[in-house]
Amino acid sequence: MEDDDEINRFSNLLTDEDNKPNAFSTEQNDSPNHELLQKHFLRSIQSTVTIRLLPSEGLSFQLWPAATSLVALLDSHRINPTNSPLSTVFATGAPMRILELGSGTGIVGIVAAATLGSDVTLTDLPHVVPNLKFNAKANAGVVGSSGGNVTFAPLRWGDAADVEVIGREFDVIVASDVVYHDHLYEPLIETLRLLLVGKKTVFVMAHMKRWKKECVFFKKARKHFCIDVLHVDAPCNGSRVGVVVYRFVGKG
């Protein structure tokens, strides 16, 4: 269907306050898995985060637009928290415990740890965890210098046992580009329900709309959560829509 045409997921790059790309570079290694090392300069801490991508391994090993948008917001929040769209979520003062769902390369959680000085747990499917571990260790120096810490664990959506293993005592949960396959809507909502309902925990989700059917996810999610919009990126590089950052709070 025409309305369901896929939007180019590489259309959004990190942008600064003047809407110019942040300094970043990509290096390709001559390795069997054709890994890419992408470097992202964070103005707020004057440091560079290096992320290993493994495009040949699948979607979880690539960088998606909503992740880069959330990284840019975290960087800007560190510089000027008062005027940040994230100011109602990330409190100043005491370090926060943050959980990232569907971490993929782990860039959002790693940047959150570095810019907020927070304790962040990266999670994804078991086969993705080794790359999360690689990226967490590669950036341990940058994260540690800001007082942050990054750990990692497998978390299969909809699996209550996995949730019990990582615990439920998080202040904020973050995710980016996790609403894409409709068979994952219910498992994702169930995991969020286990983590949010009856708690003060807030879920921040950056999302770029690609399919008309995604409205089904939001319709189902609103049965359990109050959802509002924190930020909307302007469309760029030929996209029809920009990345939207949502806040979910559990009902009851």
C-alpha positions as CSV (number, residue, x, y, z in Angstrom):
1,M,0.0,0.0,0.0
2,E,1.3,3.5,-0.8
3,D,0.7,4.8,2.7
4,D,3.0,2.0,4.0
5,D,6.0,2.9,1.9
6,E,9.1,2.6,4.0
7,I,10.9,5.8,4.9
8,N,14.7,5.8,4.6
9,R,16.0,5.0,8.0
10,F,19.3,6.8,7.2
11,S,17.6,10.1,6.6
12,N,18.3,11.7,10.0
13,L,21.8,12.4,11.2
14,L,22.9,13.9,14.5
15,T,22.3,17.7,14.4
16,D,23.4,20.5,16.5
17,E,21.4,23.6,17.6
18,D,22.0,25.2,14.2
19,N,20.6,22.1,12.4
20,K,24.0,21.2,11.1
21,P,25.4,17.7,11.4
22,N,27.5,17.0,14.5
23,A,31.1,15.9,13.9
24,F,31.1,12.2,13.2
25,S,33.0,9.8,11.0
26,T,32.7,6.2,9.9
27,E,35.6,3.8,9.4
28,Q,35.4,0.4,7.7
29,N,37.7,-2.4,8.9
30,D,38.9,-5.2,6.6
31,S,37.4,-7.9,8.8
32,P,35.2,-10.9,7.8
33,N,32.1,-9.3,9.3
34,H,32.7,-6.0,7.6
35,E,32.4,-4.0,10.8
36,L,32.0,-0.2,10.8
37,L,33.3,2.0,13.6
38,Q,31.3,5.2,13.8
39,K,32.6,8.0,16.0
40,H,30.2,10.6,17.5
41,F,31.5,13.7,19.0
42,L,29.5,14.9,22.0
43,R,29.8,18.7,22.4
44,S,28.4,18.6,26.0
45,I,31.4,16.6,27.4
46,Q,33.9,17.3,24.6
47,S,34.4,13.6,24.1
48,T,33.9,11.1,21.3
49,V,31.8,7.9,21.6
50,T,32.8,5.1,19.2
51,I,30.2,2.5,18.2
52,R,30.8,-0.7,16.3
53,L,28.2,-1.5,13.6
54,L,27.8,-4.9,12.0
55,P,25.4,-4.2,9.1
56,S,25.7,-7.7,7.7
57,E,24.5,-9.2,11.0
58,G,21.0,-7.6,10.7
59,L,18.8,-4.7,11.9
60,S,20.0,-4.8,15.5
61,F,23.6,-4.1,14.5
62,Q,22.8,-0.9,12.5
63,L,22.2,2.7,13.5
64,W,18.7,4.0,13.1
65,P,17.5,7.6,12.8
66,A,15.5,7.7,16.1
67,A,18.6,6.7,18.0
68,T,20.7,9.6,16.5
69,S,17.9,12.0,17.3
70,L,17.7,10.8,20.9
71,V,21.5,11.1,21.2
72,A,21.4,14.7,19.9
73,L,18.7,15.5,22.5
74,L,20.7,14.0,25.3
75,D,23.8,16.0,24.2
76,S,21.8,19.2,24.1
77,H,20.1,18.4,27.5
78,R,23.6,18.2,29.2
79,I,24.4,21.7,27.7
80,N,21.1,23.4,28.6
81,P,18.8,21.2,30.7
82,T,16.4,24.1,31.4
83,N,15.3,24.4,27.8
84,S,15.5,20.7,27.0
85,P,12.5,18.6,25.9
86,L,13.9,16.0,28.3
87,S,13.8,18.3,31.3
88,T,10.6,16.8,32.7
89,V,12.2,13.3,32.5
90,F,15.8,13.5,33.6
91,A,16.1,15.2,37.0
92,T,19.2,17.1,37.9
93,G,21.2,16.1,41.0
94,A,21.2,12.4,42.0
95,P,22.3,9.9,39.4
96,M,19.4,8.0,37.8
97,R,19.0,4.3,37.0
98,I,18.2,3.9,33.3
99,L,17.2,0.9,31.3
100,E,17.4,0.8,27.5
101,L,15.1,-1.6,25.6
102,G,16.1,-3.0,22.2
103,S,19.5,-1.3,22.6
104,G,20.8,-2.5,19.2
105,T,24.3,-0.9,19.0
106,G,23.8,0.6,22.5
107,I,24.6,4.1,21.4
108,V,21.6,5.8,23.2
109,G,22.3,4.1,26.5
110,I,26.0,4.7,26.3
111,V,25.4,8.4,25.6
112,A,22.9,8.6,28.4
113,A,25.4,7.2,30.8
114,A,28.1,9.7,29.5
115,T,26.0,12.8,29.5
116,L,23.9,12.2,32.6
117,G,26.4,10.4,34.7
118,S,23.9,7.6,35.2
119,D,23.9,3.9,35.8
120,V,22.5,2.4,32.5
121,T,21.6,-1.2,31.6
122,L,21.6,-2.0,27.9
123,T,19.3,-4.9,26.8
124,D,18.5,-6.7,23.7
125,L,18.1,-10.3,22.4
126,P,20.9,-12.7,23.6
127,H,22.7,-12.8,20.2
128,V,23.0,-9.0,20.3
129,V,24.5,-8.8,23.7
130,P,28.1,-9.5,22.7
131,N,28.2,-6.4,20.5
132,L,26.6,-4.4,23.3
133,K,29.4,-5.6,25.6
134,F,32.0,-4.6,23.0
135,N,30.6,-1.1,22.6
136,A,30.1,-0.6,26.4
137,K,33.8,-1.6,27.0
138,A,35.0,0.6,24.1
139,N,33.5,3.6,25.7
140,A,34.1,2.8,29.4
141,G,36.6,5.6,29.7
142,V,34.3,8.3,28.4
143,V,31.4,7.0,30.4
144,G,33.5,6.7,33.6
145,S,34.9,10.2,33.4
146,S,31.4,11.5,33.7
147,G,30.5,9.3,36.6
148,G,28.4,7.0,34.6
149,N,28.3,3.2,34.3
150,V,27.1,0.8,31.7
151,T,26.0,-2.8,32.1
152,F,24.3,-5.2,29.7
153,A,21.9,-8.1,29.8
154,P,19.6,-10.1,27.6
155,L,15.9,-9.1,27.6
156,R,13.3,-10.8,25.5
157,W,10.2,-8.7,25.3
158,G,7.2,-10.3,26.9
159,D,9.4,-12.6,29.0
160,A,8.6,-12.0,32.7
161,A,11.5,-14.1,33.8
162,D,14.0,-11.8,32.0
163,V,12.4,-8.8,33.6
164,E,12.8,-10.4,37.0
165,V,16.5,-11.0,36.4
166,I,17.3,-7.4,35.5
167,G,14.9,-6.0,38.2
168,R,12.3,-3.3,38.0
169,E,13.8,-0.5,40.0
170,F,14.6,2.0,37.2
171,D,13.9,5.7,37.1
172,V,13.7,6.0,33.3
173,I,13.4,3.5,30.5
174,V,14.5,4.6,27.0
175,A,14.2,3.1,23.5
176,S,14.5,4.1,19.9
177,D,13.0,2.7,16.7
178,V,11.5,-0.3,18.5
179,V,8.0,-0.2,16.9
180,Y,8.4,-1.8,13.5
181,H,7.3,-5.5,13.4
182,D,3.7,-5.9,14.4
183,H,4.2,-9.3,16.0
184,L,6.4,-7.5,18.6
185,Y,3.7,-5.0,19.6
186,E,2.2,-7.2,22.3
187,P,5.5,-8.5,23.8
188,L,6.8,-4.9,24.0
189,I,3.7,-3.6,25.6
190,E,3.8,-6.5,28.1
191,T,7.4,-5.7,29.1
192,L,6.5,-2.1,29.5
193,R,3.5,-3.0,31.6
194,L,5.7,-5.1,33.9
195,L,8.1,-2.2,34.3
196,L,5.8,0.8,34.4
197,V,2.3,0.1,35.8
198,G,2.0,1.0,39.4
199,K,5.4,2.7,39.4
200,K,6.8,6.2,38.9
201,T,9.1,5.0,36.2
202,V,8.9,6.9,32.9
203,F,9.4,5.5,29.4
204,V,10.9,7.7,26.7
205,M,10.6,6.4,23.2
206,A,12.0,8.0,20.0
207,H,10.1,6.8,17.0
208,M,10.0,7.4,13.2
209,K,6.8,6.4,11.6
210,R,7.2,4.1,8.7
211,W,4.0,2.1,8.4
212,K,0.3,3.0,8.8
213,K,-0.2,-0.1,10.9
214,E,1.9,1.4,13.7
215,C,-1.2,3.2,15.0
216,V,-2.3,-0.3,16.3
217,F,0.7,-0.2,18.7
218,F,-0.3,3.2,20.1
219,K,-3.9,2.2,20.4
220,K,-3.0,-0.9,22.4
221,A,-0.5,1.0,24.5
222,R,-2.9,3.6,25.5
223,K,-5.0,1.0,27.4
224,H,-2.1,0.8,29.9
225,F,-0.2,4.1,29.6
226,C,-0.7,7.8,29.4
227,I,1.2,8.9,26.3
228,D,2.3,12.5,25.4
229,V,4.8,14.0,23.0
230,L,8.0,15.6,24.3
231,H,9.6,16.6,21.0
232,V,9.2,16.4,17.2
233,D,12.1,16.7,14.8
234,A,11.5,18.5,11.5
235,P,11.6,16.2,8.5
236,C,15.0,16.3,6.7
237,N,16.9,14.8,3.8
238,G,13.8,13.9,1.8
239,S,11.8,12.3,4.6
240,R,8.0,12.9,4.9
241,V,8.1,12.9,8.7
242,G,10.5,13.5,11.5
243,V,11.4,11.6,14.6
244,V,8.9,11.9,17.5
245,V,9.9,11.5,21.1
246,Y,7.1,10.2,23.3
247,R,6.7,9.9,27.1
248,F,4.8,6.9,28.5
249,V,3.6,6.8,32.1
250,G,1.8,3.8,33.6
251,K,-1.9,4.1,34.5
252,G,-3.0,3.1,38.0
